[in-house]
Amino acid sequence: MRKRRILRVLLVLTGSGLLLGVGAFAVAWALTPIPDSTQPEATAQASVIYYRDGKTVLAKQGVNRKAVELSKVPEHLRDAVIAVENRTFYRDSGVSVSGTARAVWSTVTGQQLQGGSTITQQMVRNYYSGLGQERSIVRKLKEIMISLKVDQSKSKDWVLEQYLNTIYFGRSAWGVQAAADAYFRKNVRDLTIAESAYLAAVIQQPSNFANPTGAMRDAAEARWKSVIAAMVETGALTAEQAADQRFPTLKKPKGVFAPKGQDNYMIDQVNAELARRGYTEEQINQGGLRIVTTFDKNLMKAAERAVTSVLPDSTPKKVRTGLAAVDPRNGEVLAFYGGRSWEDSKVDNAFYAKVMAGSTFKSYALAAALEDGLKLSTRVNGNSPMRVASHDIPNSSGRSYGEVNLVTATKDSVNTAFVDLSQRIGLDKVAEAARAAGIPESQLAPHEDAPTFPLGVASVSAVQQATGYAAFAAEGIYHEAHVIRSITDADGEKTTIDVPGKRAFTEQTAADTTYAMTQVVEAGTGTAARLWDRPVAGKTGTTDKSRAAWFVGYTPQLSTAVNMFRDDNKTVKVGGYEQYGGGMPAQIWRAFMTEAMKGKPVEQFPEASDFGWDFPDDNYPEGDDWYGDPNGDQGINPAPDQNATPPGTSPPTTGPDTPANPNNPRGPDNPDGQPDGENPGGPGQGPGPGDNQGNERRLGGGQDEGPVQNIPVQRDTR
């Protein structure tokens, strides 16, 4: 009787335990839904940035993963993974009872966690939010519940696809597509049986098998052979097929992507534009975007060569150089030079650094006058000094030119002529022209009321100037500068960047402004920028004490700006010489454009308007200092100068406008060391109206220290 009572008690306890177990399972089942979100790392895909050809990779960002559909994964790779990871995958309920029991026991006893998880369990652990890799009974039970539910609600193929795209394979490769490239430089669909078997073998020890040598190489081959044998056991391979397999040759591991040279500057600009277009940091780094930039790889190298070939090794580190080249047809930035080292300076010299424009700003004043109805033959006062609003504004060297037309004023960069011109039409119209060419109002507003506004006291970037001048090259059409051509998301949806053009100037204004700037290069302050096989239009610019020096110019196909400045706002000196726009900036411009234009067809600029010259009997334009006459005729018919060149003929290839020393922009006819027609303009020049007192970060800009009432003078040199 006693034994029967004991037996009944045991049966009752066992039944109660089963009921409690079933009840606990039911409660756990009800309280453990399938998570509605995935782990960010599980679906993150690297974004790839390409050069403008859409094929050459510039950089990769984020997790090295490229998700692929299961149909794109070869069957032998799927078979290999199933053979060694979970042979019953297509038959089980998503959970291995024996494997789970071993894992739970290992967790309880504190032993090394053992394998036994199914492919479904591994996928759940790596894919869904709320599950991690920590060892705990709660986490393991949660994993089991979710795995059972996933097996009931999702197809086996879906589970396998997520698993193959989330698993880590070593070599910084997540998912089979990245692994195929990392180990064999192949698309996953092109893998051989032997290569697929190796990737399946890697799953067990991704770090050890990533680049095995010595004893680890033997271990990797042994594991590979076990995969081949498992495939035979599951029927995925015949014995004959297995016998034909040979251990595959692994490619050398790729180095972790490390940007070099100008790469980081390019990446910064791409990311900045993506942000402006509404892309989040998560999308950029994990969204699997395919970004085609506007950058031409060869021109990027040419830009760097142009700068480094002209600047001597002794150039002070504080001297900074920026270069930007823009396609006038669409505003695409084809190339730029951001600086010597991104590690030393994250603020690139082409996009972010803004320095005083100097006389390169005069082109906007000229365009404003032409838009207002004036002609290239219009005469303005070029005498020095000129008193405006109780301030004396001199020309460089104090030189007086008399009454000059707008071509001469531009060619010789006559300060007082542009001040007189701007006073005649109104400074607001000069500002309007600059805005039309893309210069932001925030950079213009602090200076718009200054008499020296047309002389370039506002600060601009190299990209802004290249883009502004591109409007002249494009017959008056302005396109906003941009660095992205297209963006394709992970689903294959492509967005093409098409920046519409806006008319900034009439075609005739653009043609006439261009003509005046061709004379700058042919016989004015920018002769060092000549390209002997094609026409060039451009403008030099040099600010007080050579704190910034510019050359901005273009052909019909390409607009390029070059600047030089110091980040401590001191005089730019290289090789002991102060730098002027017509010196090293023009030489760098020419070096770059010579490469950029090589092999390109020679295109002519549009015809300029009829000047209506009144030609005297000496065949020289009345009142014009055409290619010569250092004194200017001030409205009186001059005697022909021995170096003068009649209109319509080619300018001389040698003479006072050609620097004798590439490190010294002063011509051989200047033994006193002063550049042709230039000098600092007198003492006491100070910030005056329109100084750089705003909050915008400007490098190398600003005016001379001195009394507030004095006004700075802009300089140029041949």
Stockholm file with secondary structure:
# STOCKHOLM 1.0

chainA/1-718         MRKRRILRVLLVLTGSGLLLGVGAFAVAWALTPIPDSTQPEATAQASVIYYRDGKTVLAKQGVNRKAVELSKVPEHLRDAVIAVENRTFYRDSGVSVSGTARAVWSTVTGQQLQGGSTITQQMVRNYYSGLGQERSIVRKLKEIMISLKVDQSKSKDWVLEQYLNTIYFGRSAWGVQAAADAYFRKNVRDLTIAESAYLAAVIQQPSNFANPTGAMRDAAEARWKSVIAAMVETGALTAEQAADQRFPTLKKPKGVFAPKGQDNYMIDQVNAELARRGYTEEQINQGGLRIVTTFDKNLMKAAERAVTSVLPDSTPKKVRTGLAAVDPRNGEVLAFYGGRSWEDSKVDNAFYAKVMAGSTFKSYALAAALEDGLKLSTRVNGNSPMRVASHDIPNSSGRSYGEVNLVTATKDSVNTAFVDLSQRIGLDKVAEAARAAGIPESQLAPHEDAPTFPLGVASVSAVQQATGYAAFAAEGIYHEAHVIRSITDADGEKTTIDVPGKRAFTEQTAADTTYAMTQVVEAGTGTAARLWDRPVAGKTGTTDKSRAAWFVGYTPQLSTAVNMFRDDNKTVKVGGYEQYGGGMPAQIWRAFMTEAMKGKPVEQFPEASDFGWDFPDDNYPEGDDWYGDPNGDQGINPAPDQNATPPGTSPPTTGPDTPANPNNPRGPDNPDGQPDGENPGGPGQGPGPGDNQGNERRLGGGQDEGPVQNIPVQRDTR
#=GR chainA/1-718 SS CHHHHHHHHHHHHHHHHHHHHHHHHHHHHHHCCCCSSBCHHHHCBCEEEECTTSSSEEEEESCCBCCCCGGGSCHHHHHHHHHHHCTTTTTSCSCCHHHHHHHHHHHHHTCCCCCCCCHHHHHHHHHBTTCCSCCCHHHHHHHHHHHHHHHHHSCHHHHHHHHHHHCBCSTTCBSHHHHHHHHHSSCGGGCCHHHHHHHHHHTTCTTTTSSCCHHHHHHHHHHHHHHHHHHHHTTSSCHHHHHHCCCCCCCCCCCCCCCCTTHHHHHHHHHHHHHHTTCCHHHHHHBCCEEEESCCHHHHHHHHHHHHHHSCTTCCTTEEEEEEEECTTTCBEEEEECCSCTTTCSSCTTTTCCEECGGGGHHHHHHHHHHTTCCTTCEEECCSCEEETTEEECCGGGCCCCEEEHHHHHHTTCHHHHHHHHHHHCHHHHHHHHHHTTCCHHHHGGGTTSTTGGGCCSEECHHHHHHHHHHHHTTTEECCCBSEEEEECTTCCEEECCCCCEECSCHHHHHHHHHHHHHHHHHSTTGGGCCTTSCCEEEEEECGGGSEEEEEEECSSCEEEEEEEETTCCCCEETTEECCTTTHHHHHHHHHHHHHTTTCCCCCCCCCCCCCCCCCTTSSCTTCCCSCCTTCCTTSCCCCCTTCCCTTSCCCSSSTTSCSBTTBCSCTTCTTSCCTTCCCCCSCCCCCTTCSCSSSCCSSCCCCSSCTTCCCCCBCCC
#=GC SS_cons         CHHHHHHHHHHHHHHHHHHHHHHHHHHHHHHCCCCSSBCHHHHCBCEEEECTTSSSEEEEESCCBCCCCGGGSCHHHHHHHHHHHCTTTTTSCSCCHHHHHHHHHHHHHTCCCCCCCCHHHHHHHHHBTTCCSCCCHHHHHHHHHHHHHHHHHSCHHHHHHHHHHHCBCSTTCBSHHHHHHHHHSSCGGGCCHHHHHHHHHHTTCTTTTSSCCHHHHHHHHHHHHHHHHHHHHTTSSCHHHHHHCCCCCCCCCCCCCCCCTTHHHHHHHHHHHHHHTTCCHHHHHHBCCEEEESCCHHHHHHHHHHHHHHSCTTCCTTEEEEEEEECTTTCBEEEEECCSCTTTCSSCTTTTCCEECGGGGHHHHHHHHHHTTCCTTCEEECCSCEEETTEEECCGGGCCCCEEEHHHHHHTTCHHHHHHHHHHHCHHHHHHHHHHTTCCHHHHGGGTTSTTGGGCCSEECHHHHHHHHHHHHTTTEECCCBSEEEEECTTCCEEECCCCCEECSCHHHHHHHHHHHHHHHHHSTTGGGCCTTSCCEEEEEECGGGSEEEEEEECSSCEEEEEEEETTCCCCEETTEECCTTTHHHHHHHHHHHHHTTTCCCCCCCCCCCCCCCCCTTSSCTTCCCSCCTTCCTTSCCCCCTTCCCTTSCCCSSSTTSCSBTTBCSCTTCTTSCCTTCCCCCSCCCCCTTCSCSSSCCSSCCCCSSCTTCCCCCBCCC
//
